Structures are given as structure tokens and as C-alpha cells.
Amino acid sequence: MAVSDEVRAMCIALFAPKEIDSALRVLDTYDGEEADRVHRAVVALSSGDLYRLASWVDGVTPPLDQLFWIAGAMQPDATEKQVAAARWLNSFYDKHRLASPEEAG
């Protein structure tokens, strides 16, 4: 499913210019239920990190209520539990990141 204009704007705001097209292609790999809402959630949770975005998209499984609850961590009225869950999952994804050639040196 093609991403909405809102999601495209989120990608432009969060990702480095050279990563925007890649981010949009990653989002295109998810075409399940509530795709636009899922796209908005995973872009927000990725915080502009392409690897995290791919990890979040890969990890989307029904029921989606958990994903949407965790994505609430990115809102001003987030609970401590939501913030902790989002931080924990992002640190898990970061820990399992494969080093890119640039990072490996």
C-alpha cells in the first residue's frame, strides 16, 4: 500500500534526506490491516532511524493494539509504561543491528 501524504511528511521530517526513499520502500512492505495507522506508528517509533523502522515493520503482528499502545510513547501524554516499552524495544532492535560497512570502519 502506498503511504499517505501524512506519513510521507513524517518521513521527510524525521529521516535524513538520503534515507527518505528507503524509508518509504520499507513502509511499502507492510500492507496488512490498518496500514496507514501502522505506518504512522512505526515511523514515530523509529525516531528517524532506518534500521529501527525496518525492525518495527518486520515486527508488526496482529493484534495491533499493542503496537498502537507502545506508539503512544511518542505522544506528550504518554505513560511511563509506554515510554519504557518503546525504549526497551528500540534498545533491543539497536542491540541486534548488524553493522553497516560505514559503521564497521
C-alpha positions as CSV (number, residue, x, y, z in Angstrom):
1,M,0.0,0.0,0.0
2,A,1.3,3.4,-0.9
3,V,2.0,5.7,2.1
4,S,-0.3,8.6,2.8
5,D,0.7,12.2,2.4
6,E,0.8,12.5,6.2
7,V,3.2,9.5,6.5
8,R,5.4,10.9,3.7
9,A,5.6,14.2,5.6
10,M,6.6,12.4,8.8
11,C,9.4,10.6,6.9
12,I,10.6,13.9,5.4
13,A,10.6,15.4,8.9
14,L,12.3,12.5,10.7
15,F,14.7,10.9,8.2
16,A,17.9,12.1,6.6
17,P,17.2,13.3,3.1
18,K,19.2,10.4,1.6
19,E,17.1,7.9,3.6
20,I,13.6,9.1,2.8
21,D,13.1,6.9,-0.3
22,S,14.4,3.9,1.5
23,A,12.1,4.6,4.4
24,L,9.1,4.8,2.0
25,R,10.1,1.5,0.4
26,V,10.3,-0.2,3.9
27,L,6.8,1.1,4.7
28,D,5.5,-0.3,1.3
29,T,6.4,-3.8,2.6
30,Y,3.6,-3.6,5.1
31,D,0.2,-3.9,3.5
32,G,-1.8,-5.5,6.3
33,E,-4.7,-4.2,8.2
34,E,-4.8,-0.5,9.3
35,A,-1.8,0.1,7.1
36,D,-1.9,3.9,7.4
37,R,-2.1,3.8,11.2
38,V,0.6,1.2,11.4
39,H,2.8,3.3,9.1
40,R,2.3,6.4,11.4
41,A,3.1,4.3,14.5
42,V,6.3,2.7,13.2
43,V,7.7,5.9,11.7
44,A,7.2,7.7,15.0
45,L,8.7,4.8,17.0
46,S,11.7,4.7,14.7
47,S,12.7,8.2,15.5
48,G,14.1,8.6,12.1
49,D,16.4,5.6,12.3
50,L,16.1,3.4,9.1
51,Y,17.2,0.2,10.8
52,R,14.6,0.7,13.6
53,L,11.9,1.4,11.0
54,A,12.7,-1.9,9.2
55,S,12.7,-3.7,12.6
56,W,9.4,-2.2,13.7
57,V,7.7,-3.0,10.3
58,D,9.1,-6.6,10.4
59,G,7.8,-7.0,14.0
60,V,4.2,-5.9,13.2
61,T,1.8,-8.8,14.1
62,P,-1.8,-8.8,15.0
63,P,-3.4,-7.9,17.3
64,L,-2.2,-4.3,16.6
65,D,-3.4,-2.8,19.8
66,Q,0.0,-3.4,21.5
67,L,1.8,-1.6,18.7
68,F,-0.6,1.4,18.9
69,W,-0.3,1.4,22.7
70,I,3.5,1.5,22.5
71,A,3.4,4.2,19.8
72,G,1.6,6.3,22.4
73,A,5.0,6.7,24.0
74,M,5.7,9.3,21.3
75,Q,2.8,11.5,22.5
76,P,3.1,14.3,25.1
77,D,0.6,12.5,27.4
78,A,2.4,9.1,27.3
79,T,2.5,7.0,30.4
80,E,5.8,5.9,32.0
81,K,5.0,2.3,31.0
82,Q,4.6,3.3,27.3
83,V,7.8,5.2,27.3
84,A,9.6,2.3,29.0
85,A,8.2,-0.2,26.5
86,A,9.2,1.9,23.5
87,R,12.7,2.5,24.9
88,W,13.2,-1.2,25.7
89,L,12.1,-2.4,22.2
90,N,14.2,0.3,20.5
91,S,17.2,-0.8,22.5
92,F,16.5,-4.4,21.6
93,Y,16.4,-3.5,17.9
94,D,19.6,-1.5,18.3
95,K,21.4,-4.3,20.1
96,H,20.5,-6.7,17.2
97,R,21.6,-4.3,14.5
98,L,24.1,-5.5,12.0
99,A,26.9,-3.1,11.5
100,S,26.8,-1.4,8.1
101,P,30.1,-1.1,6.2
102,E,30.3,2.6,7.3
103,E,29.8,1.7,11.0
104,A,32.3,-1.3,10.8
105,G,35.0,1.1,9.6
